Amino acid sequence: MDRVKLNILGLAKVKWTEAGSIKLGSKTLIYSGGHTNERGVGILFDVTAKSLESWCPILDRVVVAKLVAKPLKLGIIQMYGLTSNVEKAKGYLKSHDIIKVMGDFNAKVGDERVEDVVGPSGIGTINERGNRLIEWRHMNDFTITNTWYQNHPRRQWTWKSPGDRSRN
């Protein structure tokens, strides 16, 4: 986090049980997990944690944090996969709060611009999860922001198969 100058980092597949918060040096981690060491999400804060007003675990795939900011409060929803529990998470926040949804959706939205939903800097061919993410976005009035920023091609995928045959 320090090297790349991140203040807040969303984590998926934390694989910790239950929910809680923990200090890790100068960082604070809030997390939500299930009864088994599967799934789980978390949000890691640097000193920004001082602005953390409250947080709420929503099952093992969603955690919500509310930060005091000006002029409006900031709500962060960290998700693992698309889930209908986002409505419950949004209910924890006020409608005039700025809401940021982060997570691992395992979705490819393609490289073609779609209205104000998908920007021109996506990668690959849209997949079924990408279609579901776009549909979910329409229902929840969000924008898929990482497709609006041009990155070097090697920064647009998170893993590659042995032999560099495919990237995702």
N, C-alpha and C positions, 0 to 999 in steps of 0.2 A: 504494500500500500504506500509506504513512504517513498519508495523508488519511483513509482509512477504517479505520485502526488494525488492519491485518492483519499477522500475524506470518509466516504461511505462505500462499503463493498457488500453486495448481495451474494449469499452463498446458497447453493442447492446441493442436495444429497449429503447433508451434514451427518446423517446416520447416528445422531444422538437421541436418546430416549427422553420423553417428557418435554418440558419447556423450562426455560430459565435464562439467567444472564450471568455472565462471568467476566471478570477483568483479566485481560491478557496483556500484561505490561501496561503500556499507555493506552491500550485499546479496550473497547467494551464490546462484547458479543452478546446479542440476544438471539435466542433460538427456540424453535418449536419442532418437536419430533413426536413420533408415535410411541407405542408400547414396545415395539421391537426396533432393532437398529437398522431400519430401512427408511428411505426417503429423508425427510427433515429439511428444514430451511433455517437460515440465519441471516442476520445483518450485523456486520462488523463496523464499528464507528471508531474514528480517531477521537481527538478532543471534541469533535462535534457532539459527542455523547452528552456534553453538558447541556445541550439544547433539547435533549430527549425528554419530552413531557410525560409520555406514557407509551406503552406498547401492549399488544395483545396477541397471543398465539391463537390461530384459527386452524385447528387440526394439524396434521403433520406436513401439509403441503403449503401452508400460508402463514405468514407472520406479518403483523402491521405495526408500524412505529409512527408516532406523531411527534414532530419536532416544532419547537417554537422558532418562528422565523418572522421577518417583517417584509412586507406589510401583512402577509397571510401566513397561516401555519402550513407546514409541509407534512403530507402524509406519504409514507413509503409502504408499499405492499410488495413483499418478496414472495414469489410463488415458485413451485416446482411443478411444471406441467400446467396445462389449462385446467381450470376447475371452476365449478359453479359457485364455490365458496367466496368468490370475489365480491359478490353482492353483500355477504355478511361482513367482509373486510371493509368494503366501502361504507357500510352502515356505521362502522366504528369512527369514521371520519365525517367531517362536516362538508356539505356540498360546496362551500366556497373555499375549502382548503385546496392547495395545490397538491395533486396526487401524482406520484411517480410509481409505476408498476415495473418491477424488475423480476428477472427469473430465467430459468432454463425451460424453454418451451419445446425444445427439440423440433423447431419449425424452420423451414426454408420458405421464404416468401418470394423468391425469385429475384430477377434483376430488372424487371419492368416496373415502371412507376404506375401506381394505382391511386388515382385521385390524390387526396391529402393523407392517405393511409400509409402507403409504401413509397419511399423515396427512390431515387434513381441509382442508389449504391448498394442494393442487395446483391446476393450471389446465387448462382446455381439456378435450378429449375424448381418451381414451387412444388411442395409436396402436400400430402393430405393434412398434416399438422399445420402447414403454412396456410392452407385454406381455412382451417378451423380458427387459427389465430386472427386472420383478417375478419372472419365472421364475428368472432368474439370481440374484436376491436370495434366493429360497427355497433354491436349491442351495448358496449360500455363507453363509447365515445373517447377512445384513446388514439394516439398516433404511435406507429412503430418507428421510434426515433433513430435507432442505430442504422437504418437504411438511408438516412438523409445526410450522412457524413461520409465523404470519400476517404477511404483508408487504403494503405498499400495492400495489394492482393494477399500477401502472406498474413496480414492482420484480420482478414475477413473470414477465416475458418479457425476452428479450435482444435481440430485433430486431423491427421491424415493416416491412411491405411499403410501397412507395410508395402514397400515398393512404390509408394506415392501414387497408387492407382486411383484413389478417390480421397476427397477432402470434404469435411463437413464443418 
